[in-house]
Amino acid sequence: MKKNYVMAFISICLLTFLDQFVKFLINTNMKVGESIQLIKGVFSITYVQNKGAAWGSLSGKRIFLLILTIAILIGVIIMYIKMVKQDSFKPLRICAVFLTAGATGNIIDRIIHGFVIDMFDFNLINFPVFNVADIYVTCSVFIILILVIFKYKDEDFDVLFHKKQSL
């Protein structure tokens, strides 16, 4: 069990480092608004400073976003601790690691810069610019939803919440 915690911690650190390293490269080598087209009309690297959440929502609500992110992190960590005893929850634990790394990467930006550095820009579909941490969060939440809907049953979660099963 201790091995699970150590591996989770190391993974979170490495994933967060990757996110912060990419953001560092963008922040030090590009100007805000500058764009490098990689696939013409399809994909660019564009330096954006996002002061809000997804799609710039809640722009200017830095303290609220910090508190919300910390609350979510605490919830994810509590759930990870509850799930670590059950091998059947390994897919959810892996998602929790990615979710934690993504939230940590973006909270570091909010604390240090006052905004989140975004850079991946899909021009083809006019999608909002995003970053590595956003990929972690989005993919992990999507996979968690799929797992909860199609893999796990209510009884599986009863074990986590110490509910007695009815006879």
DOGU-851786 format. One record per atom (N, C-alpha, C): residue in three letters; atom name; x, y, z. Coordinates in steps of 0.001 Angstrom, whole numbers. Layout:
<nodes>
+-----+------+---------+---------+---------+
| res | atom |      c1 |      c2 |      c3 |
+-----+------+---------+---------+---------+
| ala |   CA |       X |       Y |       Z |
...
+-----+------+---------+---------+---------+
</nodes>
This chain:
<nodes>
+-----+------+---------+---------+---------+
| res | atom |      c1 |      c2 |      c3 |
+-----+------+---------+---------+---------+
| met |    N |     832 |   -1191 |       0 |
| met |   CA |       0 |       0 |       0 |
| met |    C |     880 |    1259 |       0 |
| lys |    N |    1962 |    1236 |     785 |
| lys |   CA |    2859 |    2387 |     837 |
| lys |    C |    3446 |    2656 |    -541 |
| lys |    N |    3686 |    1591 |   -1313 |
| lys |   CA |    4217 |    1720 |   -2664 |
| lys |    C |    3264 |    2531 |   -3543 |
| asn |    N |    1960 |    2336 |   -3355 |
| asn |   CA |     967 |    3086 |   -4133 |
| asn |    C |    1072 |    4582 |   -3876 |
| tyr |    N |    1246 |    4968 |   -2625 |
| tyr |   CA |    1371 |    6382 |   -2277 |
| tyr |    C |    2644 |    6986 |   -2878 |
| val |    N |    3748 |    6239 |   -2781 |
| val |   CA |    5026 |    6725 |   -3304 |
| val |    C |    4941 |    6887 |   -4820 |
| met |    N |    4397 |    5879 |   -5503 |
| met |   CA |    4271 |    5955 |   -6962 |
| met |    C |    3340 |    7092 |   -7374 |
| ala |    N |    2260 |    7272 |   -6639 |
| ala |   CA |    1328 |    8364 |   -6945 |
| ala |    C |    2040 |    9705 |   -6776 |
| phe |    N |    2766 |    9872 |   -5685 |
| phe |   CA |    3468 |   11128 |   -5426 |
| phe |    C |    4504 |   11415 |   -6503 |
| ile |    N |    5299 |   10408 |   -6854 |
| ile |   CA |    6327 |   10578 |   -7892 |
| ile |    C |    5663 |   10915 |   -9231 |
| ser |    N |    4588 |   10230 |   -9553 |
| ser |   CA |    3877 |   10479 |  -10815 |
| ser |    C |    3316 |   11894 |  -10868 |
| ile |    N |    2711 |   12328 |   -9766 |
| ile |   CA |    2165 |   13691 |   -9704 |
| ile |    C |    3286 |   14708 |   -9896 |
| cys |    N |    4410 |   14488 |   -9241 |
| cys |   CA |    5548 |   15410 |   -9380 |
| cys |    C |    6062 |   15455 |  -10815 |
| leu |    N |    6221 |   14294 |  -11456 |
| leu |   CA |    6718 |   14250 |  -12833 |
| leu |    C |    5733 |   14882 |  -13810 |
| leu |    N |    4456 |   14569 |  -13656 |
| leu |   CA |    3433 |   15137 |  -14543 |
| leu |    C |    3333 |   16654 |  -14364 |
| thr |    N |    3399 |   17105 |  -13115 |
| thr |   CA |    3354 |   18540 |  -12841 |
| thr |    C |    4599 |   19224 |  -13398 |
| phe |    N |    5753 |   18585 |  -13254 |
| phe |   CA |    6987 |   19142 |  -13812 |
| phe |    C |    6868 |   19301 |  -15322 |
| leu |    N |    6335 |   18294 |  -16012 |
| leu |   CA |    6174 |   18373 |  -17463 |
| leu |    C |    5294 |   19568 |  -17835 |
| asp |    N |    4175 |   19722 |  -17139 |
| asp |   CA |    3279 |   20858 |  -17383 |
| asp |    C |    4017 |   22178 |  -17163 |
| gln |    N |    4707 |   22305 |  -16056 |
| gln |   CA |    5400 |   23554 |  -15728 |
| gln |    C |    6565 |   23823 |  -16675 |
| phe |    N |    7224 |   22780 |  -17125 |
| phe |   CA |    8333 |   22945 |  -18064 |
| phe |    C |    7835 |   23491 |  -19403 |
| val |    N |    6744 |   22931 |  -19913 |
| val |   CA |    6168 |   23422 |  -21173 |
| val |    C |    5746 |   24882 |  -21011 |
| lys |    N |    5108 |   25203 |  -19899 |
| lys |   CA |    4691 |   26587 |  -19647 |
| lys |    C |    5895 |   27517 |  -19527 |
| phe |    N |    6963 |   27045 |  -18894 |
| phe |   CA |    8193 |   27829 |  -18780 |
| phe |    C |    8756 |   28134 |  -20162 |
| leu |    N |    8788 |   27133 |  -21033 |
| leu |   CA |    9294 |   27337 |  -22396 |
| leu |    C |    8467 |   28383 |  -23150 |
| ile |    N |    7164 |   28305 |  -23002 |
| ile |   CA |    6287 |   29264 |  -23668 |
| ile |    C |    6512 |   30661 |  -23091 |
| asn |    N |    6518 |   30754 |  -21765 |
| asn |   CA |    6639 |   32055 |  -21078 |
| asn |    C |    7967 |   32743 |  -21371 |
| thr |    N |    9029 |   31976 |  -21548 |
| thr |   CA |   10353 |   32575 |  -21753 |
| thr |    C |   10712 |   32768 |  -23225 |
| asn |    N |   10014 |   32101 |  -24123 |
| asn |   CA |   10382 |   32174 |  -25536 |
| asn |    C |    9348 |   32843 |  -26439 |
| met |    N |    8197 |   33186 |  -25889 |
| met |   CA |    7150 |   33795 |  -26704 |
| met |    C |    6578 |   35018 |  -25992 |
| lys |    N |    5980 |   35887 |  -26760 |
| lys |   CA |    5269 |   37032 |  -26206 |
| lys |    C |    3785 |   36691 |  -26157 |
| val |    N |    3081 |   37281 |  -25208 |
| val |   CA |    1644 |   37058 |  -25085 |
| val |    C |     973 |   37379 |  -26417 |
| gly |    N |     152 |   36455 |  -26891 |
| gly |   CA |    -551 |   36633 |  -28157 |
| gly |    C |     220 |   36121 |  -29358 |
| glu |    N |    1512 |   35872 |  -29190 |
| glu |   CA |    2320 |   35349 |  -30298 |
| glu |    C |    1874 |   33924 |  -30619 |
| ser |    N |    1897 |   33602 |  -31906 |
| ser |   CA |    1433 |   32294 |  -32347 |
| ser |    C |    2409 |   31696 |  -33359 |
| ile |    N |    2710 |   30430 |  -33189 |
| ile |   CA |    3558 |   29696 |  -34132 |
| ile |    C |    2687 |   28612 |  -34761 |
| gln |    N |    2479 |   28747 |  -36054 |
| gln |   CA |    1618 |   27796 |  -36742 |
| gln |    C |    2399 |   26512 |  -37023 |
| leu |    N |    1890 |   25387 |  -36526 |
| leu |   CA |    2542 |   24099 |  -36758 |
| leu |    C |    1900 |   23370 |  -37937 |
| ile |    N |     585 |   23401 |  -38014 |
| ile |   CA |    -153 |   22838 |  -39143 |
| ile |    C |   -1103 |   23936 |  -39606 |
| lys |    N |    -814 |   24485 |  -40765 |
| lys |   CA |   -1534 |   25664 |  -41254 |
| lys |    C |   -3049 |   25471 |  -41202 |
| gly |    N |   -3706 |   26400 |  -40493 |
| gly |   CA |   -5157 |   26383 |  -40392 |
| gly |    C |   -5717 |   25317 |  -39461 |
| val |    N |   -4832 |   24532 |  -38838 |
| val |   CA |   -5292 |   23436 |  -37976 |
| val |    C |   -4801 |   23579 |  -36541 |
| phe |    N |   -3489 |   23735 |  -36366 |
| phe |   CA |   -2928 |   23715 |  -35018 |
| phe |    C |   -1767 |   24690 |  -34883 |
| ser |    N |   -1787 |   25454 |  -33801 |
| ser |   CA |    -735 |   26431 |  -33506 |
| ser |    C |    -357 |   26362 |  -32035 |
| ile |    N |     807 |   26873 |  -31752 |
| ile |   CA |    1208 |   27138 |  -30374 |
| ile |    C |    1010 |   28642 |  -30199 |
| thr |    N |     102 |   29020 |  -29310 |
| thr |   CA |    -235 |   30422 |  -29088 |
| thr |    C |    -140 |   30713 |  -27595 |
| tyr |    N |     611 |   31753 |  -27242 |
| tyr |   CA |     774 |   32112 |  -25834 |
| tyr |    C |    -420 |   32951 |  -25384 |
| val |    N |   -1194 |   32365 |  -24452 |
| val |   CA |   -2366 |   33030 |  -23888 |
| val |    C |   -2247 |   33025 |  -22366 |
| gln |    N |   -2601 |   34132 |  -21750 |
| gln |   CA |   -2664 |   34206 |  -20294 |
| gln |    C |   -4136 |   34173 |  -19899 |
| asn |    N |   -4557 |   33045 |  -19349 |
| asn |   CA |   -5966 |   32840 |  -18997 |
| asn |    C |   -6181 |   33209 |  -17529 |
| lys |    N |   -6935 |   34259 |  -17276 |
| lys |   CA |   -7201 |   34714 |  -15909 |
| lys |    C |   -8464 |   34091 |  -15337 |
| gly |    N |   -9053 |   33156 |  -16075 |
| gly |   CA |  -10274 |   32495 |  -15609 |
| gly |    C |  -10090 |   30990 |  -15573 |
| ala |    N |  -11200 |   30304 |  -15728 |
| ala |   CA |  -11192 |   28839 |  -15776 |
| ala |    C |  -11369 |   28430 |  -17245 |
| ala |    N |  -12014 |   27308 |  -17479 |
| ala |   CA |  -12234 |   26820 |  -18836 |
| ala |    C |  -12943 |   27875 |  -19682 |
| trp |    N |  -12435 |   28063 |  -20904 |
| trp |   CA |  -12994 |   29033 |  -21847 |
| trp |    C |  -13008 |   30452 |  -21270 |
| gly |    N |  -12118 |   30720 |  -20330 |
| gly |   CA |  -12030 |   32056 |  -19743 |
| gly |    C |  -13168 |   32379 |  -18784 |
| ser |    N |  -14005 |   31373 |  -18475 |
| ser |   CA |  -15103 |   31625 |  -17531 |
| ser |    C |  -14529 |   31971 |  -16160 |
| leu |    N |  -15270 |   32693 |  -15396 |
| leu |   CA |  -14865 |   33147 |  -14057 |
| leu |    C |  -13595 |   34004 |  -14109 |
| ser |    N |  -13417 |   34708 |  -15205 |
| ser |   CA |  -12247 |   35569 |  -15362 |
| ser |    C |  -12197 |   36606 |  -14237 |
| gly |    N |  -11005 |   36742 |  -13652 |
| gly |   CA |  -10824 |   37707 |  -12581 |
| gly |    C |  -11219 |   37184 |  -11207 |
| lys |    N |  -11658 |   35952 |  -11123 |
| lys |   CA |  -12075 |   35346 |   -9846 |
| lys |    C |  -10960 |   34440 |   -9316 |
| arg |    N |   -9751 |   34986 |   -9242 |
| arg |   CA |   -8563 |   34215 |   -8868 |
| arg |    C |   -8697 |   33533 |   -7501 |
| ile |    N |   -9113 |   34273 |   -6490 |
| ile |   CA |   -9227 |   33711 |   -5138 |
| ile |    C |  -10263 |   32586 |   -5114 |
| phe |    N |  -11406 |   32831 |   -5746 |
| phe |   CA |  -12438 |   31795 |   -5815 |
| phe |    C |  -11894 |   30543 |   -6498 |
| leu |    N |  -11176 |   30713 |   -7617 |
| leu |   CA |  -10623 |   29565 |   -8343 |
| leu |    C |   -9562 |   28838 |   -7516 |
| leu |    N |   -8769 |   29587 |   -6759 |
| leu |   CA |   -7779 |   28951 |   -5879 |
| leu |    C |   -8468 |   28113 |   -4803 |
| ile |    N |   -9482 |   28679 |   -4171 |
| ile |   CA |  -10208 |   27967 |   -3110 |
| ile |    C |  -10913 |   26743 |   -3685 |
| leu |    N |  -11561 |   26913 |   -4830 |
| leu |   CA |  -12255 |   25790 |   -5474 |
| leu |    C |  -11283 |   24669 |   -5831 |
| thr |    N |  -10138 |   25033 |   -6391 |
| thr |   CA |   -9141 |   24028 |   -6776 |
| thr |    C |   -8599 |   23304 |   -5553 |
| ile |    N |   -8329 |   24033 |   -4483 |
| ile |   CA |   -7834 |   23398 |   -3256 |
| ile |    C |   -8888 |   22448 |   -2687 |
| ala |    N |  -10147 |   22853 |   -2702 |
| ala |   CA |  -11229 |   21984 |   -2212 |
| ala |    C |  -11320 |   20709 |   -3059 |
| ile |    N |  -11213 |   20852 |   -4369 |
| ile |   CA |  -11260 |   19682 |   -5250 |
| ile |    C |  -10060 |   18783 |   -4989 |
| leu |    N |   -8884 |   19371 |   -4840 |
| leu |   CA |   -7682 |   18582 |   -4541 |
| leu |    C |   -7837 |   17794 |   -3240 |
| ile |    N |   -8366 |   18428 |   -2219 |
| ile |   CA |   -8578 |   17740 |    -940 |
| ile |    C |   -9538 |   16569 |   -1143 |
| gly |    N |  -10622 |   16793 |   -1882 |
| gly |   CA |  -11577 |   15721 |   -2155 |
| gly |    C |  -10957 |   14570 |   -2925 |
| val |    N |  -10163 |   14886 |   -3932 |
| val |   CA |   -9516 |   13842 |   -4742 |
| val |    C |   -8524 |   13055 |   -3883 |
| ile |    N |   -7770 |   13738 |   -3043 |
| ile |   CA |   -6796 |   13052 |   -2175 |
| ile |    C |   -7515 |   12146 |   -1178 |
| ile |    N |   -8597 |   12615 |    -595 |
| ile |   CA |   -9369 |   11786 |     345 |
| ile |    C |   -9891 |   10537 |    -371 |
| met |    N |  -10426 |   10727 |   -1577 |
| met |   CA |  -10938 |    9574 |   -2330 |
| met |    C |   -9801 |    8620 |   -2695 |
| tyr |    N |   -8637 |    9148 |   -3067 |
| tyr |   CA |   -7493 |    8297 |   -3383 |
| tyr |    C |   -7129 |    7438 |   -2169 |
| ile |    N |   -7070 |    8058 |   -1009 |
| ile |   CA |   -6727 |    7328 |     219 |
| ile |    C |   -7741 |    6225 |     489 |
| lys |    N |   -9027 |    6512 |     259 |
| lys |   CA |  -10062 |    5496 |     456 |
| lys |    C |   -9947 |    4376 |    -578 |
| met |    N |   -9565 |    4732 |   -1806 |
| met |   CA |   -9514 |    3744 |   -2886 |
| met |    C |   -8245 |    2898 |   -2873 |
| val |    N |   -7195 |    3357 |   -2207 |
| val |   CA |   -5901 |    2679 |   -2289 |
| val |    C |   -5965 |    1247 |   -1741 |
| lys |    N |   -6898 |     983 |    -847 |
| lys |   CA |   -7027 |    -349 |    -246 |
| lys |    C |   -7695 |   -1356 |   -1185 |
| gln |    N |   -8364 |    -863 |   -2201 |
| gln |   CA |   -9104 |   -1726 |   -3124 |
| gln |    C |   -8415 |   -1746 |   -4487 |
| asp |    N |   -7885 |   -2897 |   -4876 |
| asp |   CA |   -7206 |   -2998 |   -6160 |
| asp |    C |   -8161 |   -2742 |   -7326 |
| ser |    N |   -9445 |   -3002 |   -7118 |
| ser |   CA |  -10424 |   -2802 |   -8192 |
| ser |    C |  -10570 |   -1328 |   -8579 |
| phe |    N |  -10108 |    -429 |   -7727 |
| phe |   CA |  -10208 |     999 |   -8012 |
| phe |    C |   -8941 |    1569 |   -8664 |
| lys |    N |   -8038 |     712 |   -9101 |
| lys |   CA |   -6785 |    1183 |   -9696 |
| lys |    C |   -7014 |    2146 |  -10868 |
| pro |    N |   -7950 |    1875 |  -11787 |
| pro |   CA |   -8176 |    2853 |  -12865 |
| pro |    C |   -8594 |    4230 |  -12339 |
| leu |    N |   -9426 |    4264 |  -11315 |
| leu |   CA |   -9835 |    5541 |  -10728 |
| leu |    C |   -8669 |    6214 |  -10009 |
| arg |    N |   -7810 |    5425 |   -9382 |
| arg |   CA |   -6639 |    5993 |   -8713 |
| arg |    C |   -5692 |    6634 |   -9726 |
| ile |    N |   -5513 |    5985 |  -10868 |
| ile |   CA |   -4655 |    6553 |  -11915 |
| ile |    C |   -5248 |    7873 |  -12397 |
| cys |    N |   -6555 |    7894 |  -12593 |
| cys |   CA |   -7220 |    9147 |  -12993 |
| cys |    C |   -7041 |   10221 |  -11920 |
| ala |    N |   -7109 |    9822 |  -10662 |
| ala |   CA |   -6931 |   10777 |   -9559 |
| ala |    C |   -5530 |   11381 |   -9590 |
| val |    N |   -4534 |   10590 |   -9955 |
| val |   CA |   -3157 |   11101 |  -10066 |
| val |    C |   -3085 |   12166 |  -11155 |
| phe |    N |   -3656 |   11878 |  -12321 |
| phe |   CA |   -3634 |   12855 |  -13415 |
| phe |    C |   -4440 |   14105 |  -13068 |
| leu |    N |   -5586 |   13909 |  -12440 |
| leu |   CA |   -6422 |   15040 |  -12033 |
| leu |    C |   -5669 |   15930 |  -11040 |
| thr |    N |   -5000 |   15308 |  -10089 |
| thr |   CA |   -4219 |   16046 |   -9092 |
| thr |    C |   -3063 |   16803 |   -9746 |
| ala |    N |   -2365 |   16146 |  -10668 |
| ala |   CA |   -1250 |   16810 |  -11358 |
| ala |    C |   -1751 |   18006 |  -12170 |
| gly |    N |   -2869 |   17845 |  -12851 |
| gly |   CA |   -3419 |   18945 |  -13641 |
| gly |    C |   -3853 |   20115 |  -12778 |
| ala |    N |   -4561 |   19804 |  -11714 |
| ala |   CA |   -5007 |   20864 |  -10804 |
| ala |    C |   -3802 |   21559 |  -10170 |
| thr |    N |   -2791 |   20789 |   -9814 |
| thr |   CA |   -1584 |   21348 |   -9205 |
| thr |    C |    -846 |   22252 |  -10190 |
| gly |    N |    -722 |   21809 |  -11436 |
| gly |   CA |     -47 |   22626 |  -12451 |
| gly |    C |    -721 |   23968 |  -12645 |
| asn |    N |   -2041 |   23962 |  -12712 |
| asn |   CA |   -2752 |   25227 |  -12920 |
| asn |    C |   -2788 |   26095 |  -11666 |
| ile |    N |   -2833 |   25467 |  -10490 |
| ile |   CA |   -2826 |   26274 |   -9263 |
| ile |    C |   -1459 |   26936 |   -9058 |
| ile |    N |    -401 |   26257 |   -9474 |
| ile |   CA |     935 |   26866 |   -9401 |
| ile |    C |     955 |   28138 |  -10243 |
| asp |    N |     404 |   28060 |  -11448 |
| asp |   CA |     335 |   29247 |  -12320 |
| asp |    C |    -453 |   30371 |  -11664 |
| arg |    N |   -1614 |   30040 |  -11119 |
| arg |   CA |   -2463 |   31077 |  -10500 |
| arg |    C |   -1743 |   31753 |   -9334 |
| ile |    N |   -1010 |   30971 |   -8560 |
| ile |   CA |    -294 |   31529 |   -7404 |
| ile |    C |     901 |   32373 |   -7862 |
| ile |    N |    1703 |   31855 |   -8776 |
| ile |   CA |    2926 |   32540 |   -9195 |
| ile |    C |    2646 |   33720 |  -10127 |
| his |    N |    1800 |   33503 |  -11132 |
| his |   CA |    1592 |   34515 |  -12174 |
| his |    C |     289 |   35309 |  -12027 |
| gly |    N |    -685 |   34718 |  -11359 |
| gly |   CA |   -1997 |   35357 |  -11292 |
| gly |    C |   -2878 |   34962 |  -12460 |
| phe |    N |   -2397 |   34069 |  -13308 |
| phe |   CA |   -3123 |   33563 |  -14467 |
| phe |    C |   -2542 |   32202 |  -14836 |
| val |    N |   -3222 |   31503 |  -15730 |
| val |   CA |   -2761 |   30206 |  -16208 |
| val |    C |   -2211 |   30389 |  -17619 |
| ile |    N |   -1041 |   29822 |  -17871 |
| ile |   CA |    -424 |   29899 |  -19193 |
| ile |    C |   -1002 |   28789 |  -20066 |
| asp |    N |   -1605 |   29185 |  -21186 |
| asp |   CA |   -2159 |   28244 |  -22159 |
| asp |    C |   -1381 |   28371 |  -23454 |
| met |    N |   -1356 |   27279 |  -24255 |
| met |   CA |    -563 |   27338 |  -25479 |
| met |    C |   -1068 |   26490 |  -26647 |
| phe |    N |   -1846 |   25458 |  -26420 |
| phe |   CA |   -2281 |   24598 |  -27521 |
| phe |    C |   -3543 |   25189 |  -28159 |
| asp |    N |   -3460 |   25469 |  -29439 |
| asp |   CA |   -4508 |   26214 |  -30130 |
| asp |    C |   -4960 |   25456 |  -31383 |
| phe |    N |   -6148 |   24818 |  -31295 |
| phe |   CA |   -6716 |   24134 |  -32460 |
| phe |    C |   -7529 |   25137 |  -33259 |
| asn |    N |   -6933 |   25632 |  -34328 |
| asn |   CA |   -7562 |   26647 |  -35167 |
| asn |    C |   -8714 |   26073 |  -35991 |
| leu |    N |   -8622 |   24824 |  -36348 |
| leu |   CA |   -9589 |   24184 |  -37233 |
| leu |    C |  -11009 |   24254 |  -36679 |
| ile |    N |  -11136 |   24049 |  -35374 |
| ile |   CA |  -12475 |   24044 |  -34768 |
| ile |    C |  -12694 |   25235 |  -33832 |
| asn |    N |  -11764 |   26184 |  -33852 |
| asn |   CA |  -11879 |   27376 |  -33003 |
| asn |    C |  -12107 |   27002 |  -31539 |
| phe |    N |  -11334 |   26040 |  -31067 |
| phe |   CA |  -11406 |   25570 |  -29691 |
| phe |    C |  -10579 |   26490 |  -28806 |
| pro |    N |  -10994 |   26705 |  -27547 |
| pro |   CA |  -10197 |   27561 |  -26654 |
| pro |    C |   -8774 |   27015 |  -26477 |
| val |    N |   -7823 |   27903 |  -26314 |
| val |   CA |   -6426 |   27533 |  -26108 |
| val |    C |   -6313 |   26858 |  -24740 |
| phe |    N |   -5509 |   25794 |  -24653 |
| phe |   CA |   -5387 |   25026 |  -23415 |
| phe |    C |   -3938 |   24628 |  -23190 |
| asn |    N |   -3674 |   23928 |  -22078 |
| asn |   CA |   -2309 |   23549 |  -21721 |
| asn |    C |   -2228 |   22075 |  -21325 |
| val |    N |   -1042 |   21641 |  -20932 |
| val |   CA |    -810 |   20241 |  -20551 |
| val |    C |   -1682 |   19865 |  -19353 |
| ala |    N |   -1738 |   20715 |  -18334 |
| ala |   CA |   -2545 |   20433 |  -17142 |
| ala |    C |   -4020 |   20265 |  -17506 |
| asp |    N |   -4499 |   21082 |  -18440 |
| asp |   CA |   -5891 |   20969 |  -18885 |
| asp |    C |   -6148 |   19606 |  -19531 |
| ile |    N |   -5154 |   19100 |  -20264 |
| ile |   CA |   -5281 |   17770 |  -20873 |
| ile |    C |   -5425 |   16721 |  -19781 |
| tyr |    N |   -4580 |   16810 |  -18754 |
| tyr |   CA |   -4674 |   15857 |  -17638 |
| tyr |    C |   -6067 |   15886 |  -17014 |
| val |    N |   -6550 |   17085 |  -16701 |
| val |   CA |   -7840 |   17231 |  -16022 |
| val |    C |   -8976 |   16732 |  -16908 |
| thr |    N |   -9019 |   17191 |  -18141 |
| thr |   CA |  -10109 |   16837 |  -19040 |
| thr |    C |  -10162 |   15335 |  -19309 |
| cys |    N |   -9023 |   14752 |  -19636 |
| cys |   CA |   -8991 |   13313 |  -19930 |
| cys |    C |   -9341 |   12486 |  -18697 |
| ser |    N |   -8810 |   12870 |  -17540 |
| ser |   CA |   -9098 |   12085 |  -16330 |
| ser |    C |  -10569 |   12186 |  -15943 |
| val |    N |  -11153 |   13362 |  -16032 |
| val |   CA |  -12574 |   13513 |  -15700 |
| val |    C |  -13429 |   12712 |  -16683 |
| phe |    N |  -13096 |   12761 |  -17967 |
| phe |   CA |  -13830 |   11994 |  -18979 |
| phe |    C |  -13747 |   10500 |  -18680 |
| ile |    N |  -12554 |   10001 |  -18376 |
| ile |   CA |  -12381 |    8574 |  -18086 |
| ile |    C |  -13097 |    8199 |  -16787 |
| ile |    N |  -13036 |    9066 |  -15773 |
| ile |   CA |  -13760 |    8811 |  -14523 |
| ile |    C |  -15252 |    8656 |  -14804 |
| leu |    N |  -15812 |    9551 |  -15614 |
| leu |   CA |  -17241 |    9454 |  -15950 |
| leu |    C |  -17561 |    8142 |  -16649 |
| ile |    N |  -16726 |    7753 |  -17608 |
| ile |   CA |  -16932 |    6479 |  -18321 |
| ile |    C |  -16868 |    5312 |  -17341 |
| leu |    N |  -15879 |    5312 |  -16452 |
| leu |   CA |  -15730 |    4234 |  -15470 |
| leu |    C |  -16923 |    4169 |  -14525 |
| val |    N |  -17354 |    5308 |  -14031 |
| val |   CA |  -18474 |    5352 |  -13081 |
| val |    C |  -19769 |    4902 |  -13758 |
| ile |    N |  -19942 |    5279 |  -15008 |
| ile |   CA |  -21179 |    4915 |  -15715 |
| ile |    C |  -21179 |    3447 |  -16149 |
| phe |    N |  -20049 |    2963 |  -16666 |
| phe |   CA |  -20046 |    1647 |  -17302 |
| phe |    C |  -19325 |     538 |  -16541 |
| lys |    N |  -18389 |     850 |  -15674 |
| lys |   CA |  -17622 |    -203 |  -15000 |
| lys |    C |  -18084 |    -462 |  -13570 |
| tyr |    N |  -18176 |     584 |  -12797 |
| tyr |   CA |  -18463 |     425 |  -11377 |
| tyr |    C |  -19960 |     449 |  -11099 |
| lys |    N |  -20329 |    -280 |  -10077 |
| lys |   CA |  -21730 |    -333 |   -9629 |
| lys |    C |  -21820 |     386 |   -8285 |
| asp |    N |  -23041 |     692 |   -7865 |
| asp |   CA |  -23246 |    1355 |   -6571 |
| asp |    C |  -22590 |     572 |   -5439 |
| glu |    N |  -22667 |    -745 |   -5516 |
| glu |   CA |  -22109 |   -1595 |   -4457 |
| glu |    C |  -20592 |   -1413 |   -4336 |
| asp |    N |  -19934 |   -1163 |   -5463 |
| asp |   CA |  -18482 |    -950 |   -5431 |
| asp |    C |  -18135 |     267 |   -4580 |
| phe |    N |  -18953 |    1305 |   -4685 |
| phe |   CA |  -18682 |    2532 |   -3945 |
| phe |    C |  -19151 |    2444 |   -2496 |
| asp |    N |  -20069 |    1526 |   -2196 |
| asp |   CA |  -20508 |    1332 |    -821 |
| asp |    C |  -19318 |     978 |      74 |
| val |    N |  -18373 |     231 |    -465 |
| val |   CA |  -17177 |    -157 |     292 |
| val |    C |  -16388 |    1091 |     700 |
| leu |    N |  -16313 |    2075 |    -181 |
| leu |   CA |  -15558 |    3296 |     120 |
| leu |    C |  -16209 |    4130 |    1213 |
| phe |    N |  -17515 |    4103 |    1244 |
| phe |   CA |  -18246 |    4959 |    2177 |
| phe |    C |  -18778 |    4188 |    3381 |
| his |    N |  -18303 |    2959 |    3559 |
| his |   CA |  -18637 |    2120 |    4712 |
| his |    C |  -20129 |    1900 |    4891 |
| lys |    N |  -20851 |    1853 |    3786 |
| lys |   CA |  -22277 |    1591 |    3896 |
| lys |    C |  -22498 |      95 |    4003 |
| lys |    N |  -23383 |    -295 |    4846 |
| lys |   CA |  -23722 |   -1707 |    4982 |
| lys |    C |  -24578 |   -2122 |    3789 |
| gln |    N |  -24278 |   -3294 |    3278 |
| gln |   CA |  -25082 |   -3791 |    2174 |
| gln |    C |  -26322 |   -4443 |    2709 |
| ser |    N |  -27440 |   -4147 |    2063 |
| ser |   CA |  -28715 |   -4729 |    2524 |
| ser |    C |  -28807 |   -6166 |    2064 |
| leu |    N |  -29495 |   -6977 |    2880 |
| leu |   CA |  -29653 |   -8402 |    2569 |
| leu |    C |  -30848 |   -8664 |    1727 |
+-----+------+---------+---------+---------+
</nodes>
